[in-house]
Amino acid sequence: MTPHLRVCRQCDEPITDPDDAVLVAQEAGNSGPGWNVWAHRAHADRLEMHPVAVRVLARILLVRVFPQGG
Ligand SMILES: [Zn+2]
């Protein structure tokens, strides 16, 4: 077993050097504590926005574009 194998969110490659791992997000699980999202240090800057922030923003925009109760 490989304990706590971290995979880069940007390039999907395993992050073998712990010093090269950057925590970019924490995602909530449907049941349980959720998990951390990692990226290579060099790739973390390419992830423009926090994934959870993107989801929340998308939901807000959808509600504005398609109002409920019409
Ligand atoms: Zn990477």
N, CA, C, O and the ligand as a Tripos MOL2 file, in Angstrom:
@<TRIPOS>MOLECULE
protein
  281   279    71     0     0
PROTEIN
NO_CHARGES

@<TRIPOS>ATOM
      1 N           0.8260   -1.2070    0.0000 N.3       1 MET1
      2 CA          0.0000    0.0000    0.0000 C.3       1 MET1
      3 C           0.8550    1.2490    0.0000 C.2       1 MET1
      4 O           1.9630    1.2700    0.5370 O.2       1 MET1
      5 N           0.3250    2.2750   -0.6040 N.am      2 THR2
      6 CA          0.9920    3.5630   -0.5770 C.3       2 THR2
      7 C           0.1460    4.5190    0.2470 C.2       2 THR2
      8 O          -0.8780    5.0110   -0.2270 O.2       2 THR2
      9 N           0.5630    4.7810    1.4630 N.am      3 PRO3
     10 CA         -0.2650    5.6430    2.3200 C.3       3 PRO3
     11 C          -0.2510    7.0810    1.8520 C.2       3 PRO3
     12 O           0.8050    7.6310    1.5380 O.2       3 PRO3
     13 N          -1.4220    7.6900    1.8040 N.am      4 HIS4
     14 CA         -1.5510    9.1150    1.5310 C.3       4 HIS4
     15 C          -0.8790    9.5260    0.2280 C.2       4 HIS4
     16 O          -0.1470   10.5140    0.1770 O.2       4 HIS4
     17 N          -1.1350    8.7610   -0.8180 N.am      5 LEU5
     18 CA         -0.6100    9.1520   -2.1210 C.3       5 LEU5
     19 C          -1.3320   10.4110   -2.5900 C.2       5 LEU5
     20 O          -2.5600   10.4490   -2.6740 O.2       5 LEU5
     21 N          -0.5570   11.4170   -2.8850 N.am      6 ARG6
     22 CA         -1.1360   12.6810   -3.3440 C.3       6 ARG6
     23 C          -1.0180   12.7650   -4.8580 C.2       6 ARG6
     24 O           0.0300   12.4750   -5.4350 O.2       6 ARG6
     25 N          -2.1050   13.1640   -5.4830 N.am      7 VAL7
     26 CA         -2.1380   13.3070   -6.9330 C.3       7 VAL7
     27 C          -2.4200   14.7580   -7.2690 C.2       7 VAL7
     28 O          -3.3010   15.3840   -6.6800 O.2       7 VAL7
     29 N          -1.6800   15.2780   -8.2060 N.am      8 CYS8
     30 CA         -1.8110   16.6820   -8.5970 C.3       8 CYS8
     31 C          -3.1330   16.9170   -9.3100 C.2       8 CYS8
     32 O          -3.4650   16.2070  -10.2590 O.2       8 CYS8
     33 N          -3.8880   17.9110   -8.8580 N.am      9 ARG9
     34 CA         -5.1650   18.2390   -9.4860 C.3       9 ARG9
     35 C          -4.9600   18.7600  -10.9040 C.2       9 ARG9
     36 O          -5.8190   18.5840  -11.7690 O.2       9 ARG9
     37 N          -3.8360   19.3930  -11.1340 N.am     10 GLN10
     38 CA         -3.5980   20.0180  -12.4300 C.3      10 GLN10
     39 C          -3.1690   19.0100  -13.4900 C.2      10 GLN10
     40 O          -3.6870   19.0350  -14.6070 O.2      10 GLN10
     41 N          -2.2240   18.1160  -13.1560 N.am     11 CYS11
     42 CA         -1.6510   17.2430  -14.1870 C.3      11 CYS11
     43 C          -1.9510   15.7610  -13.9330 C.2      11 CYS11
     44 O          -1.5700   14.9110  -14.7390 O.2      11 CYS11
     45 N          -2.6240   15.4440  -12.8330 N.am     12 ASP12
     46 CA         -3.0290   14.0790  -12.5070 C.3      12 ASP12
     47 C          -1.8500   13.1400  -12.3050 C.2      12 ASP12
     48 O          -2.0160   11.9210  -12.3610 O.2      12 ASP12
     49 N          -0.6760   13.6800  -12.0740 N.am     13 GLU13
     50 CA          0.4940   12.8620  -11.7780 C.3      13 GLU13
     51 C           0.6790   12.7940  -10.2620 C.2      13 GLU13
     52 O           0.3500   13.7440   -9.5500 O.2      13 GLU13
     53 N           1.2070   11.6690   -9.7690 N.am     14 PRO14
     54 CA          1.4700   11.5840   -8.3290 C.3      14 PRO14
     55 C           2.5490   12.5630   -7.9040 C.2      14 PRO14
     56 O           3.4970   12.8330   -8.6430 O.2      14 PRO14
     57 N           2.3850   13.0920   -6.6920 N.am     15 ILE15
     58 CA          3.3590   14.0260   -6.1440 C.3      15 ILE15
     59 C           4.2600   13.2310   -5.2070 C.2      15 ILE15
     60 O           3.8570   12.8830   -4.0970 O.2      15 ILE15
     61 N           5.4680   12.9470   -5.6530 N.am     16 THR16
     62 CA          6.3480   12.0610   -4.9150 C.3      16 THR16
     63 C           7.1280   12.7870   -3.8300 C.2      16 THR16
     64 O           7.4860   12.1870   -2.8170 O.2      16 THR16
     65 N           7.3900   14.0600   -4.0310 N.am     17 ASP17
     66 CA          8.1450   14.8320   -3.0500 C.3      17 ASP17
     67 C           7.1710   15.6040   -2.1550 C.2      17 ASP17
     68 O           6.4720   16.4980   -2.6310 O.2      17 ASP17
     69 N           7.1220   15.2670   -0.8710 N.am     18 PRO18
     70 CA          6.1780   15.9510    0.0210 C.3      18 PRO18
     71 C           6.3730   17.4600    0.0500 C.2      18 PRO18
     72 O           5.4140   18.2080    0.2430 O.2      18 PRO18
     73 N           7.6100   17.9120   -0.1420 N.am     19 ASP19
     74 CA          7.8770   19.3500   -0.1300 C.3      19 ASP19
     75 C           7.3350   20.0340   -1.3760 C.2      19 ASP19
     76 O           7.2360   21.2600   -1.4270 O.2      19 ASP19
     77 N           6.9810   19.2270   -2.3900 N.am     20 ASP20
     78 CA          6.4780   19.7770   -3.6400 C.3      20 ASP20
     79 C           4.9550   19.8100   -3.6710 C.2      20 ASP20
     80 O           4.3600   20.2700   -4.6450 O.2      20 ASP20
     81 N           4.3220   19.3190   -2.6010 N.am     21 ALA21
     82 CA          2.8610   19.2400   -2.5670 C.3      21 ALA21
     83 C           2.2820   20.5160   -1.9610 C.2      21 ALA21
     84 O           2.6990   20.9510   -0.8880 O.2      21 ALA21
     85 N           1.3260   21.1020   -2.6570 N.am     22 VAL22
     86 CA          0.6490   22.2960   -2.1670 C.3      22 VAL22
     87 C          -0.8310   21.9700   -2.0150 C.2      22 VAL22
     88 O          -1.4660   21.4730   -2.9450 O.2      22 VAL22
     89 N          -1.3690   22.2530   -0.8450 N.am     23 LEU23
     90 CA         -2.7910   22.0360   -0.6110 C.3      23 LEU23
     91 C          -3.5740   23.1500   -1.2950 C.2      23 LEU23
     92 O          -3.4430   24.3200   -0.9360 O.2      23 LEU23
     93 N          -4.3850   22.7850   -2.2760 N.am     24 VAL24
     94 CA         -5.1040   23.8030   -3.0390 C.3      24 VAL24
     95 C          -6.5870   23.8600   -2.6900 C.2      24 VAL24
     96 O          -7.2480   24.8620   -2.9640 O.2      24 VAL24
     97 N          -7.1180   22.7960   -2.0900 N.am     25 ALA25
     98 CA         -8.5420   22.8050   -1.7690 C.3      25 ALA25
     99 C          -8.8450   21.6950   -0.7780 C.2      25 ALA25
    100 O          -8.0750   20.7470   -0.6190 O.2      25 ALA25
    101 N          -9.9670   21.8340   -0.1290 N.am     26 GLN26
    102 CA        -10.5060   20.7620    0.6970 C.3      26 GLN26
    103 C         -11.9400   20.5390    0.2560 C.2      26 GLN26
    104 O         -12.7670   21.4500    0.3040 O.2      26 GLN26
    105 N         -12.2290   19.3010   -0.1780 N.am     27 GLU27
    106 CA        -13.5570   19.0040   -0.6800 C.3      27 GLU27
    107 C         -14.3170   18.1980    0.3600 C.2      27 GLU27
    108 O         -13.7700   17.2870    0.9800 O.2      27 GLU27
    109 N         -15.5700   18.5410    0.5410 N.am     28 ALA28
    110 CA        -16.4020   17.8440    1.5120 C.3      28 ALA28
    111 C         -16.9580   16.5670    0.9040 C.2      28 ALA28
    112 O         -17.4230   16.5660   -0.2360 O.2      28 ALA28
    113 N         -16.9100   15.4950    1.6560 N.am     29 GLY29
    114 CA        -17.4920   14.2480    1.1900 C.3      29 GLY29
    115 C         -18.9750   14.2060    1.5060 C.2      29 GLY29
    116 O         -19.4380   14.8840    2.4220 O.2      29 GLY29
    117 N         -19.7240   13.4080    0.7440 N.am     30 ASN30
    118 CA        -21.1480   13.2560    1.0180 C.3      30 ASN30
    119 C         -21.3730   12.5860    2.3670 C.2      30 ASN30
    120 O         -22.3220   12.9070    3.0820 O.2      30 ASN30
    121 N         -20.4970   11.6610    2.7020 N.am     31 SER31
    122 CA        -20.5300   11.0650    4.0290 C.3      31 SER31
    123 C         -19.0950   10.9140    4.4860 C.2      31 SER31
    124 O         -18.2930   10.2630    3.8160 O.2      31 SER31
    125 N         -18.7660   11.5040    5.6060 N.am     32 GLY32
    126 CA        -17.3900   11.4410    6.0680 C.3      32 GLY32
    127 C         -16.7300   12.8030    6.0150 C.2      32 GLY32
    128 O         -17.3610   13.8080    5.6830 O.2      32 GLY32
    129 N         -15.4770   12.8190    6.3400 N.am     33 PRO33
    130 CA        -14.7920   14.0940    6.5520 C.3      33 PRO33
    131 C         -14.3660   14.8010    5.2740 C.2      33 PRO33
    132 O         -13.9440   15.9560    5.3350 O.2      33 PRO33
    133 N         -14.4610   14.1540    4.1270 N.am     34 GLY34
    134 CA        -13.9790   14.7860    2.9090 C.3      34 GLY34
    135 C         -12.5020   14.5140    2.6990 C.2      34 GLY34
    136 O         -11.9200   13.6450    3.3490 O.2      34 GLY34
    137 N         -11.8990   15.2620    1.7860 N.am     35 TRP35
    138 CA        -10.5070   14.9990    1.4660 C.3      35 TRP35
    139 C          -9.8260   16.2710    0.9960 C.2      35 TRP35
    140 O         -10.4590   17.2660    0.6450 O.2      35 TRP35
    141 N          -8.4750   16.1850    1.0080 N.am     36 ASN36
    142 CA         -7.6720   17.3200    0.5680 C.3      36 ASN36
    143 C          -7.3400   17.1730   -0.9090 C.2      36 ASN36
    144 O          -7.2130   16.0600   -1.4200 O.2      36 ASN36
    145 N          -7.2030   18.2940   -1.5830 N.am     37 VAL37
    146 CA         -6.8170   18.3240   -2.9860 C.3      37 VAL37
    147 C          -5.4440   18.9590   -3.0710 C.2      37 VAL37
    148 O          -5.2000   20.0310   -2.5170 O.2      37 VAL37
    149 N          -4.5410   18.2690   -3.7840 N.am     38 TRP38
    150 CA         -3.1450   18.7000   -3.8350 C.3      38 TRP38
    151 C          -2.7450   19.0460   -5.2560 C.2      38 TRP38
    152 O          -3.3890   18.6440   -6.2250 O.2      38 TRP38
    153 N          -1.6660   19.7990   -5.3500 N.am     39 ALA39
    154 CA         -1.0820   20.0960   -6.6530 C.3      39 ALA39
    155 C           0.4200   20.2620   -6.4670 C.2      39 ALA39
    156 O           0.8960   20.6020   -5.3840 O.2      39 ALA39
    157 N           1.1570   20.0140   -7.5530 N.am     40 HIS40
    158 CA          2.5740   20.3350   -7.5260 C.3      40 HIS40
    159 C           2.7420   21.8380   -7.2830 C.2      40 HIS40
    160 O           1.9060   22.6480   -7.6860 O.2      40 HIS40
    161 N           3.8240   22.1810   -6.6260 N.am     41 ARG41
    162 CA          4.0660   23.5960   -6.3380 C.3      41 ARG41
    163 C           4.0590   24.4200   -7.6280 C.2      41 ARG41
    164 O           3.5320   25.5310   -7.6710 O.2      41 ARG41
    165 N           4.6540   23.8530   -8.6690 N.am     42 ALA42
    166 CA          4.7350   24.5770   -9.9350 C.3      42 ALA42
    167 C           3.3880   24.6640  -10.6340 C.2      42 ALA42
    168 O           3.1740   25.5290  -11.4840 O.2      42 ALA42
    169 N           2.4720   23.7530  -10.2680 N.am     43 HIS43
    170 CA          1.1790   23.7210  -10.9460 C.3      43 HIS43
    171 C           0.0820   24.4190  -10.1610 C.2      43 HIS43
    172 O          -0.9850   24.6980  -10.7080 O.2      43 HIS43
    173 N           0.3220   24.7040   -8.8980 N.am     44 ALA44
    174 CA         -0.7240   25.2810   -8.0580 C.3      44 ALA44
    175 C          -1.1760   26.6230   -8.6000 C.2      44 ALA44
    176 O          -2.3540   26.9670   -8.4970 O.2      44 ALA44
    177 N          -0.2470   27.3930   -9.1830 N.am     45 ASP45
    178 CA         -0.6020   28.7120   -9.6990 C.3      45 ASP45
    179 C          -1.5140   28.6200  -10.9090 C.2      45 ASP45
    180 O          -2.2230   29.5720  -11.2360 O.2      45 ASP45
    181 N          -1.4940   27.4550  -11.5840 N.am     46 ARG46
    182 CA         -2.3200   27.3210  -12.7870 C.3      46 ARG46
    183 C          -3.7830   27.0740  -12.4350 C.2      46 ARG46
    184 O          -4.6740   27.3060  -13.2520 O.2      46 ARG46
    185 N          -4.0200   26.6060  -11.2210 N.am     47 LEU47
    186 CA         -5.3940   26.3990  -10.7940 C.3      47 LEU47
    187 C          -5.9470   27.7560  -10.4000 C.2      47 LEU47
    188 O          -5.6300   28.2850   -9.3340 O.2      47 LEU47
    189 N          -6.7710   28.3090  -11.2630 N.am     48 GLU48
    190 CA         -7.1090   29.7150  -11.1180 C.3      48 GLU48
    191 C          -7.9980   29.9790   -9.9150 C.2      48 GLU48
    192 O          -7.7970   30.9570   -9.1950 O.2      48 GLU48
    193 N          -8.9800   29.1110   -9.6920 N.am     49 MET49
    194 CA         -9.8980   29.3740   -8.6050 C.3      49 MET49
    195 C         -10.1100   28.1270   -7.7740 C.2      49 MET49
    196 O          -9.9900   27.0030   -8.2620 O.2      49 MET49
    197 N         -10.4190   28.3390   -6.5420 N.am     50 HIS50
    198 CA        -10.7750   27.2600   -5.6400 C.3      50 HIS50
    199 C         -11.9930   26.5230   -6.2020 C.2      50 HIS50
    200 O         -13.0040   27.1560   -6.5070 O.2      50 HIS50
    201 N         -11.9130   25.1870   -6.3440 N.am     51 PRO51
    202 CA        -13.0250   24.4460   -6.9710 C.3      51 PRO51
    203 C         -14.3520   24.6460   -6.2610 C.2      51 PRO51
    204 O         -15.3970   24.7320   -6.9050 O.2      51 PRO51
    205 N         -14.3170   24.7190   -4.9490 N.am     52 VAL52
    206 CA        -15.5620   24.9220   -4.2160 C.3      52 VAL52
    207 C         -16.1080   26.3090   -4.5080 C.2      52 VAL52
    208 O         -17.3190   26.4850   -4.6500 O.2      52 VAL52
    209 N         -15.2390   27.2790   -4.5970 N.am     53 ALA53
    210 CA        -15.6700   28.6370   -4.9140 C.3      53 ALA53
    211 C         -16.2930   28.6840   -6.3020 C.2      53 ALA53
    212 O         -17.2710   29.3990   -6.5200 O.2      53 ALA53
    213 N         -15.7360   27.9300   -7.2400 N.am     54 VAL54
    214 CA        -16.2950   27.8840   -8.5880 C.3      54 VAL54
    215 C         -17.6990   27.3010   -8.5570 C.2      54 VAL54
    216 O         -18.6030   27.8110   -9.2190 O.2      54 VAL54
    217 N         -17.8840   26.2210   -7.7810 N.am     55 ARG55
    218 CA        -19.2130   25.5960   -7.6950 C.3      55 ARG55
    219 C         -20.2320   26.5480   -7.0760 C.2      55 ARG55
    220 O         -21.3620   26.6520   -7.5520 O.2      55 ARG55
    221 N         -19.8350   27.2280   -6.0310 N.am     56 VAL56
    222 CA        -20.7470   28.1590   -5.3660 C.3      56 VAL56
    223 C         -21.1020   29.3050   -6.3070 C.2      56 VAL56
    224 O         -22.2640   29.6990   -6.4080 O.2      56 VAL56
    225 N         -20.1010   29.8320   -6.9880 N.am     57 LEU57
    226 CA        -20.3310   30.9260   -7.9190 C.3      57 LEU57
    227 C         -21.2420   30.4850   -9.0600 C.2      57 LEU57
    228 O         -22.1380   31.2260   -9.4650 O.2      57 LEU57
    229 N         -21.0160   29.2870   -9.5720 N.am     58 ALA58
    230 CA        -21.8460   28.7710  -10.6590 C.3      58 ALA58
    231 C         -23.2950   28.6450  -10.2090 C.2      58 ALA58
    232 O         -24.2110   28.9410  -10.9760 O.2      58 ALA58
    233 N         -23.5070   28.2100   -8.9820 N.am     59 ARG59
    234 CA        -24.8610   28.0480   -8.4670 C.3      59 ARG59
    235 C         -25.5560   29.4110   -8.3470 C.2      59 ARG59
    236 O         -26.7310   29.5510   -8.6880 O.2      59 ARG59
    237 N         -24.8170   30.4020   -7.8600 N.am     60 ILE60
    238 CA        -25.3770   31.7530   -7.7280 C.3      60 ILE60
    239 C         -25.7580   32.3050   -9.1020 C.2      60 ILE60
    240 O         -26.8260   32.8940   -9.2720 O.2      60 ILE60
    241 N         -24.8690   32.1070  -10.0790 N.am     61 LEU61
    242 CA        -25.1420   32.6260  -11.4200 C.3      61 LEU61
    243 C         -26.3440   31.9300  -12.0410 C.2      61 LEU61
    244 O         -27.1570   32.5750  -12.7030 O.2      61 LEU61
    245 N         -26.4680   30.6210  -11.8350 N.am     62 LEU62
    246 CA        -27.6020   29.8800  -12.3820 C.3      62 LEU62
    247 C         -28.9200   30.3880  -11.8100 C.2      62 LEU62
    248 O         -29.9060   30.5320  -12.5340 O.2      62 LEU62
    249 N         -28.9300   30.6570  -10.5200 N.am     63 VAL63
    250 CA        -30.1490   31.1560   -9.8830 C.3      63 VAL63
    251 C         -30.5140   32.5290  -10.4540 C.2      63 VAL63
    252 O         -31.6930   32.8350  -10.6380 O.2      63 VAL63
    253 N         -29.5110   33.3440  -10.7320 N.am     64 ARG64
    254 CA        -29.7880   34.6730  -11.2750 C.3      64 ARG64
    255 C         -30.3070   34.5990  -12.7020 C.2      64 ARG64
    256 O         -31.2010   35.3520  -13.0890 O.2      64 ARG64
    257 N         -29.7300   33.6700  -13.4920 N.am     65 VAL65
    258 CA        -30.1100   33.5680  -14.8920 C.3      65 VAL65
    259 C         -31.4630   32.8840  -15.0420 C.2      65 VAL65
    260 O         -32.2680   33.2540  -15.8960 O.2      65 VAL65
    261 N         -31.7010   31.8780  -14.1980 N.am     66 PHE66
    262 CA        -32.9560   31.1230  -14.2620 C.3      66 PHE66
    263 C         -33.6850   31.2450  -12.9190 C.2      66 PHE66
    264 O         -33.6340   30.3210  -12.1070 O.2      66 PHE66
    265 N         -34.3560   32.3620  -12.6790 N.am     67 PRO67
    266 CA        -35.0150   32.5550  -11.3810 C.3      67 PRO67
    267 C         -36.1020   31.5160  -11.1490 C.2      67 PRO67
    268 O         -36.7930   31.0800  -12.0690 O.2      67 PRO67
    269 N         -36.2210   31.1430   -9.8920 N.am     68 GLN68
    270 CA        -37.2420   30.1560   -9.5220 C.3      68 GLN68
    271 C         -38.5910   30.8430   -9.3340 C.2      68 GLN68
    272 O         -38.6560   32.0550   -9.1290 O.2      68 GLN68
    273 N         -39.6470   30.0740   -9.4040 N.am     69 GLY69
    274 CA        -40.9730   30.5570   -9.0350 C.3      69 GLY69
    275 C         -41.5960   31.4940  -10.0590 C.2      69 GLY69
    276 O         -42.3490   32.3950   -9.6890 O.2      69 GLY69
    277 N         -41.2980   31.2980  -11.3360 N.am     70 GLY70
    278 CA        -41.8310   32.1900  -12.3370 C.3      70 GLY70
    279 C         -43.2450   31.8370  -12.7750 C.2      70 GLY70
    280 O         -43.8170   32.5200  -13.6240 O.2      70 GLY70
    281 ZN          1.2490   18.6380  -11.3090 Zn       71 ZN71
@<TRIPOS>BOND
     1     1     2 1
     2     2     3 1
     3     3     4 2
     4     3     5 am
     5     5     6 1
     6     6     7 1
     7     7     8 2
     8     7     9 am
     9     9    10 1
    10    10    11 1
    11    11    12 2
    12    11    13 am
    13    13    14 1
    14    14    15 1
    15    15    16 2
    16    15    17 am
    17    17    18 1
    18    18    19 1
    19    19    20 2
    20    19    21 am
    21    21    22 1
    22    22    23 1
    23    23    24 2
    24    23    25 am
    25    25    26 1
    26    26    27 1
    27    27    28 2
    28    27    29 am
    29    29    30 1
    30    30    31 1
    31    31    32 2
    32    31    33 am
    33    33    34 1
    34    34    35 1
    35    35    36 2
    36    35    37 am
    37    37    38 1
    38    38    39 1
    39    39    40 2
    40    39    41 am
    41    41    42 1
    42    42    43 1
    43    43    44 2
    44    43    45 am
    45    45    46 1
    46    46    47 1
    47    47    48 2
    48    47    49 am
    49    49    50 1
    50    50    51 1
    51    51    52 2
    52    51    53 am
    53    53    54 1
    54    54    55 1
    55    55    56 2
    56    55    57 am
    57    57    58 1
    58    58    59 1
    59    59    60 2
    60    59    61 am
    61    61    62 1
    62    62    63 1
    63    63    64 2
    64    63    65 am
    65    65    66 1
    66    66    67 1
    67    67    68 2
    68    67    69 am
    69    69    70 1
    70    70    71 1
    71    71    72 2
    72    71    73 am
    73    73    74 1
    74    74    75 1
    75    75    76 2
    76    75    77 am
    77    77    78 1
    78    78    79 1
    79    79    80 2
    80    79    81 am
    81    81    82 1
    82    82    83 1
    83    83    84 2
    84    83    85 am
    85    85    86 1
    86    86    87 1
    87    87    88 2
    88    87    89 am
    89    89    90 1
    90    90    91 1
    91    91    92 2
    92    91    93 am
    93    93    94 1
    94    94    95 1
    95    95    96 2
    96    95    97 am
    97    97    98 1
    98    98    99 1
    99    99   100 2
   100    99   101 am
   101   101   102 1
   102   102   103 1
   103   103   104 2
   104   103   105 am
   105   105   106 1
   106   106   107 1
   107   107   108 2
   108   107   109 am
   109   109   110 1
   110   110   111 1
   111   111   112 2
   112   111   113 am
   113   113   114 1
   114   114   115 1
   115   115   116 2
   116   115   117 am
   117   117   118 1
   118   118   119 1
   119   119   120 2
   120   119   121 am
   121   121   122 1
   122   122   123 1
   123   123   124 2
   124   123   125 am
   125   125   126 1
   126   126   127 1
   127   127   128 2
   128   127   129 am
   129   129   130 1
   130   130   131 1
   131   131   132 2
   132   131   133 am
   133   133   134 1
   134   134   135 1
   135   135   136 2
   136   135   137 am
   137   137   138 1
   138   138   139 1
   139   139   140 2
   140   139   141 am
   141   141   142 1
   142   142   143 1
   143   143   144 2
   144   143   145 am
   145   145   146 1
   146   146   147 1
   147   147   148 2
   148   147   149 am
   149   149   150 1
   150   150   151 1
   151   151   152 2
   152   151   153 am
   153   153   154 1
   154   154   155 1
   155   155   156 2
   156   155   157 am
   157   157   158 1
   158   158   159 1
   159   159   160 2
   160   159   161 am
   161   161   162 1
   162   162   163 1
   163   163   164 2
   164   163   165 am
   165   165   166 1
   166   166   167 1
   167   167   168 2
   168   167   169 am
   169   169   170 1
   170   170   171 1
   171   171   172 2
   172   171   173 am
   173   173   174 1
   174   174   175 1
   175   175   176 2
   176   175   177 am
   177   177   178 1
   178   178   179 1
   179   179   180 2
   180   179   181 am
   181   181   182 1
   182   182   183 1
   183   183   184 2
   184   183   185 am
   185   185   186 1
   186   186   187 1
   187   187   188 2
   188   187   189 am
   189   189   190 1
   190   190   191 1
   191   191   192 2
   192   191   193 am
   193   193   194 1
   194   194   195 1
   195   195   196 2
   196   195   197 am
   197   197   198 1
   198   198   199 1
   199   199   200 2
   200   199   201 am
   201   201   202 1
   202   202   203 1
   203   203   204 2
   204   203   205 am
   205   205   206 1
   206   206   207 1
   207   207   208 2
   208   207   209 am
   209   209   210 1
   210   210   211 1
   211   211   212 2
   212   211   213 am
   213   213   214 1
   214   214   215 1
   215   215   216 2
   216   215   217 am
   217   217   218 1
   218   218   219 1
   219   219   220 2
   220   219   221 am
   221   221   222 1
   222   222   223 1
   223   223   224 2
   224   223   225 am
   225   225   226 1
   226   226   227 1
   227   227   228 2
   228   227   229 am
   229   229   230 1
   230   230   231 1
   231   231   232 2
   232   231   233 am
   233   233   234 1
   234   234   235 1
   235   235   236 2
   236   235   237 am
   237   237   238 1
   238   238   239 1
   239   239   240 2
   240   239   241 am
   241   241   242 1
   242   242   243 1
   243   243   244 2
   244   243   245 am
   245   245   246 1
   246   246   247 1
   247   247   248 2
   248   247   249 am
   249   249   250 1
   250   250   251 1
   251   251   252 2
   252   251   253 am
   253   253   254 1
   254   254   255 1
   255   255   256 2
   256   255   257 am
   257   257   258 1
   258   258   259 1
   259   259   260 2
   260   259   261 am
   261   261   262 1
   262   262   263 1
   263   263   264 2
   264   263   265 am
   265   265   266 1
   266   266   267 1
   267   267   268 2
   268   267   269 am
   269   269   270 1
   270   270   271 1
   271   271   272 2
   272   271   273 am
   273   273   274 1
   274   274   275 1
   275   275   276 2
   276   275   277 am
   277   277   278 1
   278   278   279 1
   279   279   280 2
@<TRIPOS>SUBSTRUCTURE
     1 MET1         2 RESIDUE 1 A MET
     2 THR2         6 RESIDUE 1 A THR
     3 PRO3        10 RESIDUE 1 A PRO
     4 HIS4        14 RESIDUE 1 A HIS
     5 LEU5        18 RESIDUE 1 A LEU
     6 ARG6        22 RESIDUE 1 A ARG
     7 VAL7        26 RESIDUE 1 A VAL
     8 CYS8        30 RESIDUE 1 A CYS
     9 ARG9        34 RESIDUE 1 A ARG
    10 GLN10       38 RESIDUE 1 A GLN
    11 CYS11       42 RESIDUE 1 A CYS
    12 ASP12       46 RESIDUE 1 A ASP
    13 GLU13       50 RESIDUE 1 A GLU
    14 PRO14       54 RESIDUE 1 A PRO
    15 ILE15       58 RESIDUE 1 A ILE
    16 THR16       62 RESIDUE 1 A THR
    17 ASP17       66 RESIDUE 1 A ASP
    18 PRO18       70 RESIDUE 1 A PRO
    19 ASP19       74 RESIDUE 1 A ASP
    20 ASP20       78 RESIDUE 1 A ASP
    21 ALA21       82 RESIDUE 1 A ALA
    22 VAL22       86 RESIDUE 1 A VAL
    23 LEU23       90 RESIDUE 1 A LEU
    24 VAL24       94 RESIDUE 1 A VAL
    25 ALA25       98 RESIDUE 1 A ALA
    26 GLN26      102 RESIDUE 1 A GLN
    27 GLU27      106 RESIDUE 1 A GLU
    28 ALA28      110 RESIDUE 1 A ALA
    29 GLY29      114 RESIDUE 1 A GLY
    30 ASN30      118 RESIDUE 1 A ASN
    31 SER31      122 RESIDUE 1 A SER
    32 GLY32      126 RESIDUE 1 A GLY
    33 PRO33      130 RESIDUE 1 A PRO
    34 GLY34      134 RESIDUE 1 A GLY
    35 TRP35      138 RESIDUE 1 A TRP
    36 ASN36      142 RESIDUE 1 A ASN
    37 VAL37      146 RESIDUE 1 A VAL
    38 TRP38      150 RESIDUE 1 A TRP
    39 ALA39      154 RESIDUE 1 A ALA
    40 HIS40      158 RESIDUE 1 A HIS
    41 ARG41      162 RESIDUE 1 A ARG
    42 ALA42      166 RESIDUE 1 A ALA
    43 HIS43      170 RESIDUE 1 A HIS
    44 ALA44      174 RESIDUE 1 A ALA
    45 ASP45      178 RESIDUE 1 A ASP
    46 ARG46      182 RESIDUE 1 A ARG
    47 LEU47      186 RESIDUE 1 A LEU
    48 GLU48      190 RESIDUE 1 A GLU
    49 MET49      194 RESIDUE 1 A MET
    50 HIS50      198 RESIDUE 1 A HIS
    51 PRO51      202 RESIDUE 1 A PRO
    52 VAL52      206 RESIDUE 1 A VAL
    53 ALA53      210 RESIDUE 1 A ALA
    54 VAL54      214 RESIDUE 1 A VAL
    55 ARG55      218 RESIDUE 1 A ARG
    56 VAL56      222 RESIDUE 1 A VAL
    57 LEU57      226 RESIDUE 1 A LEU
    58 ALA58      230 RESIDUE 1 A ALA
    59 ARG59      234 RESIDUE 1 A ARG
    60 ILE60      238 RESIDUE 1 A ILE
    61 LEU61      242 RESIDUE 1 A LEU
    62 LEU62      246 RESIDUE 1 A LEU
    63 VAL63      250 RESIDUE 1 A VAL
    64 ARG64      254 RESIDUE 1 A ARG
    65 VAL65      258 RESIDUE 1 A VAL
    66 PHE66      262 RESIDUE 1 A PHE
    67 PRO67      266 RESIDUE 1 A PRO
    68 GLN68      270 RESIDUE 1 A GLN
    69 GLY69      274 RESIDUE 1 A GLY
    70 GLY70      278 RESIDUE 1 A GLY
    71 ZN71       281 GROUP 0 **** ****
